[in-house]
Amino acid sequence: MQMCHRQLRFNKSVDCGHVTLTSDTNIDCRDRHCYNSRAHPADCGANGKSPCVCRRYFTQPDRLYRDVRLLSADPARPTS
């Protein structure tokens, strides 16, 4: 099972290779042992219990690219 992670979506121009971020989504694994999940107990580390050691920042998100063709503002002038 994959733990919680981020998913970045980009549009990539097939004409020039320019990349534009279109969304940044958190994917919840729904595992109660994962600190980043909504299923993780809210009282983790409370009342003298030792806190879990499952904390992880989303430093390596999935990167998904979609090829797009950018249209010129002037239809008579080709996109360079």
mmCIF file of the N, C-alpha and C atoms, coordinates in Angstrom:
data_MODEL
# 
_entry.id   MODEL 
# 
loop_
_atom_site.group_PDB 
_atom_site.id 
_atom_site.type_symbol 
_atom_site.label_atom_id 
_atom_site.label_alt_id 
_atom_site.label_comp_id 
_atom_site.label_asym_id 
_atom_site.label_entity_id 
_atom_site.label_seq_id 
_atom_site.pdbx_PDB_ins_code 
_atom_site.Cartn_x 
_atom_site.Cartn_y 
_atom_site.Cartn_z 
_atom_site.occupancy 
_atom_site.B_iso_or_equiv 
_atom_site.pdbx_formal_charge 
_atom_site.auth_seq_id 
_atom_site.auth_comp_id 
_atom_site.auth_asym_id 
_atom_site.auth_atom_id 
_atom_site.pdbx_PDB_model_num 
ATOM 1   N N  . MET A 1 1  ? 0.842  -1.187 0.000   1.00 0.00 ? 1  MET A N  1 
ATOM 2   C CA . MET A 1 1  ? 0.000  0.000  0.000   1.00 0.00 ? 1  MET A CA 1 
ATOM 3   C C  . MET A 1 1  ? 0.882  1.243  0.000   1.00 0.00 ? 1  MET A C  1 
ATOM 4   N N  . GLN A 1 2  ? 0.528  2.222  -0.803  1.00 0.00 ? 2  GLN A N  1 
ATOM 5   C CA . GLN A 1 2  ? 1.285  3.467  -0.871  1.00 0.00 ? 2  GLN A CA 1 
ATOM 6   C C  . GLN A 1 2  ? 0.799  4.403  0.226   1.00 0.00 ? 2  GLN A C  1 
ATOM 7   N N  . MET A 1 3  ? 1.731  5.036  0.924   1.00 0.00 ? 3  MET A N  1 
ATOM 8   C CA . MET A 1 3  ? 1.377  5.960  1.992   1.00 0.00 ? 3  MET A CA 1 
ATOM 9   C C  . MET A 1 3  ? 0.891  7.277  1.380   1.00 0.00 ? 3  MET A C  1 
ATOM 10  N N  . CYS A 1 4  ? 0.407  8.174  2.242   1.00 0.00 ? 4  CYS A N  1 
ATOM 11  C CA . CYS A 1 4  ? -0.046 9.482  1.784   1.00 0.00 ? 4  CYS A CA 1 
ATOM 12  C C  . CYS A 1 4  ? 1.056  10.156 0.976   1.00 0.00 ? 4  CYS A C  1 
ATOM 13  N N  . HIS A 1 5  ? 0.647  10.874 -0.040  1.00 0.00 ? 5  HIS A N  1 
ATOM 14  C CA . HIS A 1 5  ? 1.624  11.566 -0.880  1.00 0.00 ? 5  HIS A CA 1 
ATOM 15  C C  . HIS A 1 5  ? 0.940  12.700 -1.628  1.00 0.00 ? 5  HIS A C  1 
ATOM 16  N N  . ARG A 1 6  ? 1.744  13.532 -2.236  1.00 0.00 ? 6  ARG A N  1 
ATOM 17  C CA . ARG A 1 6  ? 1.228  14.615 -3.059  1.00 0.00 ? 6  ARG A CA 1 
ATOM 18  C C  . ARG A 1 6  ? 1.280  14.200 -4.521  1.00 0.00 ? 6  ARG A C  1 
ATOM 19  N N  . GLN A 1 7  ? 0.366  14.774 -5.287  1.00 0.00 ? 7  GLN A N  1 
ATOM 20  C CA . GLN A 1 7  ? 0.332  14.515 -6.725  1.00 0.00 ? 7  GLN A CA 1 
ATOM 21  C C  . GLN A 1 7  ? 0.251  15.870 -7.441  1.00 0.00 ? 7  GLN A C  1 
ATOM 22  N N  . LEU A 1 8  ? 1.288  16.164 -8.228  1.00 0.00 ? 8  LEU A N  1 
ATOM 23  C CA . LEU A 1 8  ? 1.332  17.402 -8.992  1.00 0.00 ? 8  LEU A CA 1 
ATOM 24  C C  . LEU A 1 8  ? 0.953  17.106 -10.428 1.00 0.00 ? 8  LEU A C  1 
ATOM 25  N N  . ARG A 1 9  ? 0.070  17.920 -10.998 1.00 0.00 ? 9  ARG A N  1 
ATOM 26  C CA . ARG A 1 9  ? -0.331 17.765 -12.399 1.00 0.00 ? 9  ARG A CA 1 
ATOM 27  C C  . ARG A 1 9  ? 0.130  18.994 -13.177 1.00 0.00 ? 9  ARG A C  1 
ATOM 28  N N  . PHE A 1 10 ? 0.709  18.720 -14.355 1.00 0.00 ? 10 PHE A N  1 
ATOM 29  C CA . PHE A 1 10 ? 1.249  19.769 -15.196 1.00 0.00 ? 10 PHE A CA 1 
ATOM 30  C C  . PHE A 1 10 ? 0.712  19.646 -16.615 1.00 0.00 ? 10 PHE A C  1 
ATOM 31  N N  . ASN A 1 11 ? 0.592  20.780 -17.300 1.00 0.00 ? 11 ASN A N  1 
ATOM 32  C CA . ASN A 1 11 ? 0.407  20.808 -18.740 1.00 0.00 ? 11 ASN A CA 1 
ATOM 33  C C  . ASN A 1 11 ? 1.775  21.099 -19.330 1.00 0.00 ? 11 ASN A C  1 
ATOM 34  N N  . LYS A 1 12 ? 2.175  20.342 -20.351 1.00 0.00 ? 12 LYS A N  1 
ATOM 35  C CA . LYS A 1 12 ? 3.456  20.549 -21.017 1.00 0.00 ? 12 LYS A CA 1 
ATOM 36  C C  . LYS A 1 12 ? 3.202  20.853 -22.484 1.00 0.00 ? 12 LYS A C  1 
ATOM 37  N N  . SER A 1 13 ? 3.689  22.010 -22.925 1.00 0.00 ? 13 SER A N  1 
ATOM 38  C CA . SER A 1 13 ? 3.508  22.415 -24.319 1.00 0.00 ? 13 SER A CA 1 
ATOM 39  C C  . SER A 1 13 ? 4.322  21.519 -25.237 1.00 0.00 ? 13 SER A C  1 
ATOM 40  N N  . VAL A 1 14 ? 3.662  20.962 -26.247 1.00 0.00 ? 14 VAL A N  1 
ATOM 41  C CA . VAL A 1 14 ? 4.384  20.144 -27.227 1.00 0.00 ? 14 VAL A CA 1 
ATOM 42  C C  . VAL A 1 14 ? 5.178  21.030 -28.178 1.00 0.00 ? 14 VAL A C  1 
ATOM 43  N N  . ASP A 1 15 ? 4.839  22.327 -28.230 1.00 0.00 ? 15 ASP A N  1 
ATOM 44  C CA . ASP A 1 15 ? 5.527  23.255 -29.125 1.00 0.00 ? 15 ASP A CA 1 
ATOM 45  C C  . ASP A 1 15 ? 6.864  23.722 -28.555 1.00 0.00 ? 15 ASP A C  1 
ATOM 46  N N  . CYS A 1 16 ? 6.876  24.124 -27.282 1.00 0.00 ? 16 CYS A N  1 
ATOM 47  C CA . CYS A 1 16 ? 8.089  24.723 -26.724 1.00 0.00 ? 16 CYS A CA 1 
ATOM 48  C C  . CYS A 1 16 ? 8.622  24.008 -25.484 1.00 0.00 ? 16 CYS A C  1 
ATOM 49  N N  . GLY A 1 17 ? 7.861  23.047 -24.929 1.00 0.00 ? 17 GLY A N  1 
ATOM 50  C CA . GLY A 1 17 ? 8.310  22.332 -23.742 1.00 0.00 ? 17 GLY A CA 1 
ATOM 51  C C  . GLY A 1 17 ? 8.001  23.039 -22.439 1.00 0.00 ? 17 GLY A C  1 
ATOM 52  N N  . HIS A 1 18 ? 7.340  24.224 -22.494 1.00 0.00 ? 18 HIS A N  1 
ATOM 53  C CA . HIS A 1 18 ? 6.983  24.970 -21.290 1.00 0.00 ? 18 HIS A CA 1 
ATOM 54  C C  . HIS A 1 18 ? 6.039  24.143 -20.429 1.00 0.00 ? 18 HIS A C  1 
ATOM 55  N N  . VAL A 1 19 ? 6.280  24.138 -19.127 1.00 0.00 ? 19 VAL A N  1 
ATOM 56  C CA . VAL A 1 19 ? 5.478  23.352 -18.191 1.00 0.00 ? 19 VAL A CA 1 
ATOM 57  C C  . VAL A 1 19 ? 4.724  24.296 -17.257 1.00 0.00 ? 19 VAL A C  1 
ATOM 58  N N  . THR A 1 20 ? 3.413  24.052 -17.081 1.00 0.00 ? 20 THR A N  1 
ATOM 59  C CA . THR A 1 20 ? 2.567  24.862 -16.206 1.00 0.00 ? 20 THR A CA 1 
ATOM 60  C C  . THR A 1 20 ? 1.891  23.951 -15.188 1.00 0.00 ? 20 THR A C  1 
ATOM 61  N N  . LEU A 1 21 ? 2.051  24.272 -13.898 1.00 0.00 ? 21 LEU A N  1 
ATOM 62  C CA . LEU A 1 21 ? 1.391  23.519 -12.833 1.00 0.00 ? 21 LEU A CA 1 
ATOM 63  C C  . LEU A 1 21 ? -0.103 23.793 -12.889 1.00 0.00 ? 21 LEU A C  1 
ATOM 64  N N  . THR A 1 22 ? -0.918 22.735 -12.903 1.00 0.00 ? 22 THR A N  1 
ATOM 65  C CA . THR A 1 22 ? -2.369 22.909 -12.941 1.00 0.00 ? 22 THR A CA 1 
ATOM 66  C C  . THR A 1 22 ? -3.048 22.487 -11.643 1.00 0.00 ? 22 THR A C  1 
ATOM 67  N N  . SER A 1 23 ? -2.422 21.588 -10.860 1.00 0.00 ? 23 SER A N  1 
ATOM 68  C CA . SER A 1 23 ? -3.014 21.215 -9.572  1.00 0.00 ? 23 SER A CA 1 
ATOM 69  C C  . SER A 1 23 ? -1.983 20.553 -8.668  1.00 0.00 ? 23 SER A C  1 
ATOM 70  N N  . ASP A 1 24 ? -2.225 20.660 -7.380  1.00 0.00 ? 24 ASP A N  1 
ATOM 71  C CA . ASP A 1 24 ? -1.404 20.052 -6.330  1.00 0.00 ? 24 ASP A CA 1 
ATOM 72  C C  . ASP A 1 24 ? -2.388 19.380 -5.382  1.00 0.00 ? 24 ASP A C  1 
ATOM 73  N N  . THR A 1 25 ? -2.429 18.055 -5.387  1.00 0.00 ? 25 THR A N  1 
ATOM 74  C CA . THR A 1 25 ? -3.428 17.302 -4.636  1.00 0.00 ? 25 THR A CA 1 
ATOM 75  C C  . THR A 1 25 ? -2.773 16.406 -3.600  1.00 0.00 ? 25 THR A C  1 
ATOM 76  N N  . ASN A 1 26 ? -3.337 16.374 -2.390  1.00 0.00 ? 26 ASN A N  1 
ATOM 77  C CA . ASN A 1 26 ? -2.893 15.432 -1.370  1.00 0.00 ? 26 ASN A CA 1 
ATOM 78  C C  . ASN A 1 26 ? -3.706 14.152 -1.518  1.00 0.00 ? 26 ASN A C  1 
ATOM 79  N N  . ILE A 1 27 ? -3.024 13.020 -1.615  1.00 0.00 ? 27 ILE A N  1 
ATOM 80  C CA . ILE A 1 27 ? -3.670 11.712 -1.733  1.00 0.00 ? 27 ILE A CA 1 
ATOM 81  C C  . ILE A 1 27 ? -3.610 11.048 -0.362  1.00 0.00 ? 27 ILE A C  1 
ATOM 82  N N  . ASP A 1 28 ? -4.771 10.739 0.213   1.00 0.00 ? 28 ASP A N  1 
ATOM 83  C CA . ASP A 1 28 ? -4.870 10.158 1.554   1.00 0.00 ? 28 ASP A CA 1 
ATOM 84  C C  . ASP A 1 28 ? -4.879 8.631  1.451   1.00 0.00 ? 28 ASP A C  1 
ATOM 85  N N  . CYS A 1 29 ? -3.948 7.976  2.151   1.00 0.00 ? 29 CYS A N  1 
ATOM 86  C CA . CYS A 1 29 ? -3.864 6.509  2.111   1.00 0.00 ? 29 CYS A CA 1 
ATOM 87  C C  . CYS A 1 29 ? -4.884 5.839  3.036   1.00 0.00 ? 29 CYS A C  1 
ATOM 88  N N  . ARG A 1 30 ? -5.478 6.608  3.940   1.00 0.00 ? 30 ARG A N  1 
ATOM 89  C CA . ARG A 1 30 ? -6.497 6.132  4.891   1.00 0.00 ? 30 ARG A CA 1 
ATOM 90  C C  . ARG A 1 30 ? -5.970 5.061  5.850   1.00 0.00 ? 30 ARG A C  1 
ATOM 91  N N  . ASP A 1 31 ? -4.676 5.149  6.144   1.00 0.00 ? 31 ASP A N  1 
ATOM 92  C CA . ASP A 1 31 ? -4.059 4.215  7.089   1.00 0.00 ? 31 ASP A CA 1 
ATOM 93  C C  . ASP A 1 31 ? -3.923 4.916  8.438   1.00 0.00 ? 31 ASP A C  1 
ATOM 94  N N  . ARG A 1 32 ? -4.460 4.319  9.494   1.00 0.00 ? 32 ARG A N  1 
ATOM 95  C CA . ARG A 1 32 ? -4.419 4.959  10.813  1.00 0.00 ? 32 ARG A CA 1 
ATOM 96  C C  . ARG A 1 32 ? -3.002 5.089  11.355  1.00 0.00 ? 32 ARG A C  1 
ATOM 97  N N  . HIS A 1 33 ? -2.051 4.364  10.789  1.00 0.00 ? 33 HIS A N  1 
ATOM 98  C CA . HIS A 1 33 ? -0.663 4.446  11.239  1.00 0.00 ? 33 HIS A CA 1 
ATOM 99  C C  . HIS A 1 33 ? 0.142  5.508  10.481  1.00 0.00 ? 33 HIS A C  1 
ATOM 100 N N  . CYS A 1 34 ? -0.472 6.177  9.548   1.00 0.00 ? 34 CYS A N  1 
ATOM 101 C CA . CYS A 1 34 ? 0.203  7.229  8.769   1.00 0.00 ? 34 CYS A CA 1 
ATOM 102 C C  . CYS A 1 34 ? -0.172 8.592  9.345   1.00 0.00 ? 34 CYS A C  1 
ATOM 103 N N  . TYR A 1 35 ? 0.824  9.343  9.785   1.00 0.00 ? 35 TYR A N  1 
ATOM 104 C CA . TYR A 1 35 ? 0.587  10.646 10.416  1.00 0.00 ? 35 TYR A CA 1 
ATOM 105 C C  . TYR A 1 35 ? -0.165 11.607 9.498   1.00 0.00 ? 35 TYR A C  1 
ATOM 106 N N  . ASN A 1 36 ? 0.050  11.535 8.208   1.00 0.00 ? 36 ASN A N  1 
ATOM 107 C CA . ASN A 1 36 ? -0.557 12.478 7.269   1.00 0.00 ? 36 ASN A CA 1 
ATOM 108 C C  . ASN A 1 36 ? -1.985 12.122 6.871   1.00 0.00 ? 36 ASN A C  1 
ATOM 109 N N  . SER A 1 37 ? -2.477 10.963 7.282   1.00 0.00 ? 37 SER A N  1 
ATOM 110 C CA . SER A 1 37 ? -3.812 10.518 6.917   1.00 0.00 ? 37 SER A CA 1 
ATOM 111 C C  . SER A 1 37 ? -4.871 11.088 7.863   1.00 0.00 ? 37 SER A C  1 
ATOM 112 N N  . ARG A 1 38 ? -6.061 11.310 7.316   1.00 0.00 ? 38 ARG A N  1 
ATOM 113 C CA . ARG A 1 38 ? -7.188 11.742 8.162   1.00 0.00 ? 38 ARG A CA 1 
ATOM 114 C C  . ARG A 1 38 ? -7.595 10.638 9.126   1.00 0.00 ? 38 ARG A C  1 
ATOM 115 N N  . ALA A 1 39 ? -7.213 9.395  8.850   1.00 0.00 ? 39 ALA A N  1 
ATOM 116 C CA . ALA A 1 39 ? -7.553 8.269  9.722   1.00 0.00 ? 39 ALA A CA 1 
ATOM 117 C C  . ALA A 1 39 ? -6.607 8.158  10.924  1.00 0.00 ? 39 ALA A C  1 
ATOM 118 N N  . HIS A 1 40 ? -5.519 8.937  10.945  1.00 0.00 ? 40 HIS A N  1 
ATOM 119 C CA . HIS A 1 40 ? -4.554 8.899  12.048  1.00 0.00 ? 40 HIS A CA 1 
ATOM 120 C C  . HIS A 1 40 ? -5.222 9.425  13.319  1.00 0.00 ? 40 HIS A C  1 
ATOM 121 N N  . PRO A 1 41 ? -5.046 8.752  14.469  1.00 0.00 ? 41 PRO A N  1 
ATOM 122 C CA . PRO A 1 41 ? -5.698 9.184  15.710  1.00 0.00 ? 41 PRO A CA 1 
ATOM 123 C C  . PRO A 1 41 ? -5.292 10.608 16.106  1.00 0.00 ? 41 PRO A C  1 
ATOM 124 N N  . ALA A 1 42 ? -6.284 11.413 16.444  1.00 0.00 ? 42 ALA A N  1 
ATOM 125 C CA . ALA A 1 42 ? -6.025 12.805 16.832  1.00 0.00 ? 42 ALA A CA 1 
ATOM 126 C C  . ALA A 1 42 ? -5.262 12.884 18.154  1.00 0.00 ? 42 ALA A C  1 
ATOM 127 N N  . ASP A 1 43 ? -5.361 11.844 18.983  1.00 0.00 ? 43 ASP A N  1 
ATOM 128 C CA . ASP A 1 43 ? -4.708 11.873 20.302  1.00 0.00 ? 43 ASP A CA 1 
ATOM 129 C C  . ASP A 1 43 ? -3.321 11.228 20.289  1.00 0.00 ? 43 ASP A C  1 
ATOM 130 N N  . CYS A 1 44 ? -2.729 11.062 19.126  1.00 0.00 ? 44 CYS A N  1 
ATOM 131 C CA . CYS A 1 44 ? -1.393 10.483 19.020  1.00 0.00 ? 44 CYS A CA 1 
ATOM 132 C C  . CYS A 1 44 ? -0.402 11.336 19.819  1.00 0.00 ? 44 CYS A C  1 
ATOM 133 N N  . GLY A 1 45 ? 0.275  10.731 20.761  1.00 0.00 ? 45 GLY A N  1 
ATOM 134 C CA . GLY A 1 45 ? 1.258  11.439 21.580  1.00 0.00 ? 45 GLY A CA 1 
ATOM 135 C C  . GLY A 1 45 ? 0.658  12.181 22.759  1.00 0.00 ? 45 GLY A C  1 
ATOM 136 N N  . ALA A 1 46 ? -0.660 12.100 22.959  1.00 0.00 ? 46 ALA A N  1 
ATOM 137 C CA . ALA A 1 46 ? -1.318 12.797 24.069  1.00 0.00 ? 46 ALA A CA 1 
ATOM 138 C C  . ALA A 1 46 ? -1.334 11.932 25.324  1.00 0.00 ? 46 ALA A C  1 
ATOM 139 N N  . ASN A 1 47 ? -1.517 12.561 26.457  1.00 0.00 ? 47 ASN A N  1 
ATOM 140 C CA . ASN A 1 47 ? -1.675 11.878 27.754  1.00 0.00 ? 47 ASN A CA 1 
ATOM 141 C C  . ASN A 1 47 ? -0.518 10.941 28.073  1.00 0.00 ? 47 ASN A C  1 
ATOM 142 N N  . GLY A 1 48 ? 0.689  11.385 27.795  1.00 0.00 ? 48 GLY A N  1 
ATOM 143 C CA . GLY A 1 48 ? 1.866  10.605 28.157  1.00 0.00 ? 48 GLY A CA 1 
ATOM 144 C C  . GLY A 1 48 ? 2.226  9.496  27.196  1.00 0.00 ? 48 GLY A C  1 
ATOM 145 N N  . LYS A 1 49 ? 1.399  9.261  26.180  1.00 0.00 ? 49 LYS A N  1 
ATOM 146 C CA . LYS A 1 49 ? 1.745  8.241  25.191  1.00 0.00 ? 49 LYS A CA 1 
ATOM 147 C C  . LYS A 1 49 ? 2.878  8.774  24.322  1.00 0.00 ? 49 LYS A C  1 
ATOM 148 N N  . SER A 1 50 ? 3.763  7.897  23.911  1.00 0.00 ? 50 SER A N  1 
ATOM 149 C CA . SER A 1 50 ? 4.837  8.366  23.035  1.00 0.00 ? 50 SER A CA 1 
ATOM 150 C C  . SER A 1 50 ? 4.273  8.632  21.648  1.00 0.00 ? 50 SER A C  1 
ATOM 151 N N  . PRO A 1 51 ? 4.665  9.757  21.040  1.00 0.00 ? 51 PRO A N  1 
ATOM 152 C CA . PRO A 1 51 ? 4.142  10.058 19.696  1.00 0.00 ? 51 PRO A CA 1 
ATOM 153 C C  . PRO A 1 51 ? 4.689  9.081  18.669  1.00 0.00 ? 51 PRO A C  1 
ATOM 154 N N  . CYS A 1 52 ? 3.935  8.888  17.646  1.00 0.00 ? 52 CYS A N  1 
ATOM 155 C CA . CYS A 1 52 ? 4.375  7.981  16.592  1.00 0.00 ? 52 CYS A CA 1 
ATOM 156 C C  . CYS A 1 52 ? 5.577  8.576  15.862  1.00 0.00 ? 52 CYS A C  1 
ATOM 157 N N  . VAL A 1 53 ? 6.250  7.762  15.125  1.00 0.00 ? 53 VAL A N  1 
ATOM 158 C CA . VAL A 1 53 ? 7.432  8.210  14.392  1.00 0.00 ? 53 VAL A CA 1 
ATOM 159 C C  . VAL A 1 53 ? 7.202  8.131  12.881  1.00 0.00 ? 53 VAL A C  1 
ATOM 160 N N  . CYS A 1 54 ? 5.946  8.242  12.474  1.00 0.00 ? 54 CYS A N  1 
ATOM 161 C CA . CYS A 1 54 ? 5.613  8.075  11.061  1.00 0.00 ? 54 CYS A CA 1 
ATOM 162 C C  . CYS A 1 54 ? 5.503  9.402  10.325  1.00 0.00 ? 54 CYS A C  1 
ATOM 163 N N  . ARG A 1 55 ? 5.953  10.492 10.937  1.00 0.00 ? 55 ARG A N  1 
ATOM 164 C CA . ARG A 1 55 ? 5.853  11.795 10.276  1.00 0.00 ? 55 ARG A CA 1 
ATOM 165 C C  . ARG A 1 55 ? 6.726  11.828 9.023   1.00 0.00 ? 55 ARG A C  1 
ATOM 166 N N  . ARG A 1 56 ? 6.151  12.313 7.947   1.00 0.00 ? 56 ARG A N  1 
ATOM 167 C CA . ARG A 1 56 ? 6.889  12.406 6.692   1.00 0.00 ? 56 ARG A CA 1 
ATOM 168 C C  . ARG A 1 56 ? 6.348  13.581 5.898   1.00 0.00 ? 56 ARG A C  1 
ATOM 169 N N  . TYR A 1 57 ? 7.217  14.416 5.396   1.00 0.00 ? 57 TYR A N  1 
ATOM 170 C CA . TYR A 1 57 ? 6.763  15.522 4.549   1.00 0.00 ? 57 TYR A CA 1 
ATOM 171 C C  . TYR A 1 57 ? 6.718  15.041 3.110   1.00 0.00 ? 57 TYR A C  1 
ATOM 172 N N  . PHE A 1 58 ? 5.824  15.608 2.337   1.00 0.00 ? 58 PHE A N  1 
ATOM 173 C CA . PHE A 1 58 ? 5.623  15.188 0.955   1.00 0.00 ? 58 PHE A CA 1 
ATOM 174 C C  . PHE A 1 58 ? 6.693  15.803 0.050   1.00 0.00 ? 58 PHE A C  1 
ATOM 175 N N  . THR A 1 59 ? 7.930  15.392 0.206   1.00 0.00 ? 59 THR A N  1 
ATOM 176 C CA . THR A 1 59 ? 9.019  16.024 -0.537  1.00 0.00 ? 59 THR A CA 1 
ATOM 177 C C  . THR A 1 59 ? 9.207  15.452 -1.939  1.00 0.00 ? 59 THR A C  1 
ATOM 178 N N  . GLN A 1 60 ? 8.695  14.280 -2.194  1.00 0.00 ? 60 GLN A N  1 
ATOM 179 C CA . GLN A 1 60 ? 8.854  13.654 -3.507  1.00 0.00 ? 60 GLN A CA 1 
ATOM 180 C C  . GLN A 1 60 ? 7.480  13.331 -4.102  1.00 0.00 ? 60 GLN A C  1 
ATOM 181 N N  . PRO A 1 61 ? 6.749  14.368 -4.538  1.00 0.00 ? 61 PRO A N  1 
ATOM 182 C CA . PRO A 1 61 ? 5.409  14.106 -5.077  1.00 0.00 ? 61 PRO A CA 1 
ATOM 183 C C  . PRO A 1 61 ? 5.450  13.400 -6.426  1.00 0.00 ? 61 PRO A C  1 
ATOM 184 N N  . ASP A 1 62 ? 4.346  12.715 -6.737  1.00 0.00 ? 62 ASP A N  1 
ATOM 185 C CA . ASP A 1 62 ? 4.175  12.172 -8.084  1.00 0.00 ? 62 ASP A CA 1 
ATOM 186 C C  . ASP A 1 62 ? 4.013  13.357 -9.031  1.00 0.00 ? 62 ASP A C  1 
ATOM 187 N N  . ARG A 1 63 ? 4.632  13.296 -10.196 1.00 0.00 ? 63 ARG A N  1 
ATOM 188 C CA . ARG A 1 63 ? 4.509  14.360 -11.190 1.00 0.00 ? 63 ARG A CA 1 
ATOM 189 C C  . ARG A 1 63 ? 3.865  13.779 -12.449 1.00 0.00 ? 63 ARG A C  1 
ATOM 190 N N  . LEU A 1 64 ? 2.686  14.283 -12.779 1.00 0.00 ? 64 LEU A N  1 
ATOM 191 C CA . LEU A 1 64 ? 1.944  13.797 -13.931 1.00 0.00 ? 64 LEU A CA 1 
ATOM 192 C C  . LEU A 1 64 ? 1.883  14.901 -14.979 1.00 0.00 ? 64 LEU A C  1 
ATOM 193 N N  . TYR A 1 65 ? 2.265  14.585 -16.218 1.00 0.00 ? 65 TYR A N  1 
ATOM 194 C CA . TYR A 1 65 ? 2.320  15.562 -17.302 1.00 0.00 ? 65 TYR A CA 1 
ATOM 195 C C  . TYR A 1 65 ? 1.288  15.233 -18.370 1.00 0.00 ? 65 TYR A C  1 
ATOM 196 N N  . ARG A 1 66 ? 0.680  16.269 -18.917 1.00 0.00 ? 66 ARG A N  1 
ATOM 197 C CA . ARG A 1 66 ? -0.254 16.120 -20.031 1.00 0.00 ? 66 ARG A CA 1 
ATOM 198 C C  . ARG A 1 66 ? 0.244  17.010 -21.156 1.00 0.00 ? 66 ARG A C  1 
ATOM 199 N N  . ASP A 1 67 ? 0.475  16.432 -22.324 1.00 0.00 ? 67 ASP A N  1 
ATOM 200 C CA . ASP A 1 67 ? 0.926  17.212 -23.480 1.00 0.00 ? 67 ASP A CA 1 
ATOM 201 C C  . ASP A 1 67 ? -0.228 18.049 -24.022 1.00 0.00 ? 67 ASP A C  1 
ATOM 202 N N  . VAL A 1 68 ? 0.037  19.337 -24.237 1.00 0.00 ? 68 VAL A N  1 
ATOM 203 C CA . VAL A 1 68 ? -0.971 20.240 -24.799 1.00 0.00 ? 68 VAL A CA 1 
ATOM 204 C C  . VAL A 1 68 ? -0.341 21.061 -25.909 1.00 0.00 ? 68 VAL A C  1 
ATOM 205 N N  . ARG A 1 69 ? -1.152 21.479 -26.849 1.00 0.00 ? 69 ARG A N  1 
ATOM 206 C CA . ARG A 1 69 ? -0.695 22.363 -27.920 1.00 0.00 ? 69 ARG A CA 1 
ATOM 207 C C  . ARG A 1 69 ? -1.278 23.737 -27.618 1.00 0.00 ? 69 ARG A C  1 
ATOM 208 N N  . LEU A 1 70 ? -0.383 24.718 -27.442 1.00 0.00 ? 70 LEU A N  1 
ATOM 209 C CA . LEU A 1 70 ? -0.820 26.078 -27.157 1.00 0.00 ? 70 LEU A CA 1 
ATOM 210 C C  . LEU A 1 70 ? -1.265 26.736 -28.446 1.00 0.00 ? 70 LEU A C  1 
ATOM 211 N N  . LEU A 1 71 ? -2.374 27.456 -28.367 1.00 0.00 ? 71 LEU A N  1 
ATOM 212 C CA . LEU A 1 71 ? -2.902 28.137 -29.550 1.00 0.00 ? 71 LEU A CA 1 
ATOM 213 C C  . LEU A 1 71 ? -2.411 29.571 -29.579 1.00 0.00 ? 71 LEU A C  1 
ATOM 214 N N  . SER A 1 72 ? -2.099 30.072 -30.746 1.00 0.00 ? 72 SER A N  1 
ATOM 215 C CA . SER A 1 72 ? -1.663 31.450 -30.933 1.00 0.00 ? 72 SER A CA 1 
ATOM 216 C C  . SER A 1 72 ? -2.845 32.386 -30.705 1.00 0.00 ? 72 SER A C  1 
ATOM 217 N N  . ALA A 1 73 ? -2.589 33.580 -30.161 1.00 0.00 ? 73 ALA A N  1 
ATOM 218 C CA . ALA A 1 73 ? -3.637 34.583 -29.965 1.00 0.00 ? 73 ALA A CA 1 
ATOM 219 C C  . ALA A 1 73 ? -4.163 35.060 -31.316 1.00 0.00 ? 73 ALA A C  1 
ATOM 220 N N  . ASP A 1 74 ? -3.290 35.081 -32.331 1.00 0.00 ? 74 ASP A N  1 
ATOM 221 C CA . ASP A 1 74 ? -3.654 35.497 -33.674 1.00 0.00 ? 74 ASP A CA 1 
ATOM 222 C C  . ASP A 1 74 ? -3.688 34.259 -34.561 1.00 0.00 ? 74 ASP A C  1 
ATOM 223 N N  . PRO A 1 75 ? -4.882 33.810 -34.996 1.00 0.00 ? 75 PRO A N  1 
ATOM 224 C CA . PRO A 1 75 ? -4.961 32.570 -35.774 1.00 0.00 ? 75 PRO A CA 1 
ATOM 225 C C  . PRO A 1 75 ? -4.180 32.613 -37.085 1.00 0.00 ? 75 PRO A C  1 
ATOM 226 N N  . ALA A 1 76 ? -3.924 33.814 -37.621 1.00 0.00 ? 76 ALA A N  1 
ATOM 227 C CA . ALA A 1 76 ? -3.181 33.935 -38.877 1.00 0.00 ? 76 ALA A CA 1 
ATOM 228 C C  . ALA A 1 76 ? -1.671 33.801 -38.637 1.00 0.00 ? 76 ALA A C  1 
ATOM 229 N N  . ARG A 1 77 ? -1.234 33.977 -37.390 1.00 0.00 ? 77 ARG A N  1 
ATOM 230 C CA . ARG A 1 77 ? 0.189  33.904 -37.066 1.00 0.00 ? 77 ARG A CA 1 
ATOM 231 C C  . ARG A 1 77 ? 0.477  32.580 -36.364 1.00 0.00 ? 77 ARG A C  1 
ATOM 232 N N  . PRO A 1 78 ? 1.372  31.788 -36.880 1.00 0.00 ? 78 PRO A N  1 
ATOM 233 C CA . PRO A 1 78 ? 1.663  30.498 -36.240 1.00 0.00 ? 78 PRO A CA 1 
ATOM 234 C C  . PRO A 1 78 ? 2.357  30.682 -34.896 1.00 0.00 ? 78 PRO A C  1 
ATOM 235 N N  . THR A 1 79 ? 2.150  29.736 -34.002 1.00 0.00 ? 79 THR A N  1 
ATOM 236 C CA . THR A 1 79 ? 2.802  29.748 -32.704 1.00 0.00 ? 79 THR A CA 1 
ATOM 237 C C  . THR A 1 79 ? 4.248  29.351 -32.885 1.00 0.00 ? 79 THR A C  1 
ATOM 238 N N  . SER A 1 80 ? 5.161  30.105 -32.262 1.00 0.00 ? 80 SER A N  1 
ATOM 239 C CA . SER A 1 80 ? 6.590  29.757 -32.409 1.00 0.00 ? 80 SER A CA 1 
ATOM 240 C C  . SER A 1 80 ? 7.082  29.022 -31.192 1.00 0.00 ? 80 SER A C  1 
# 
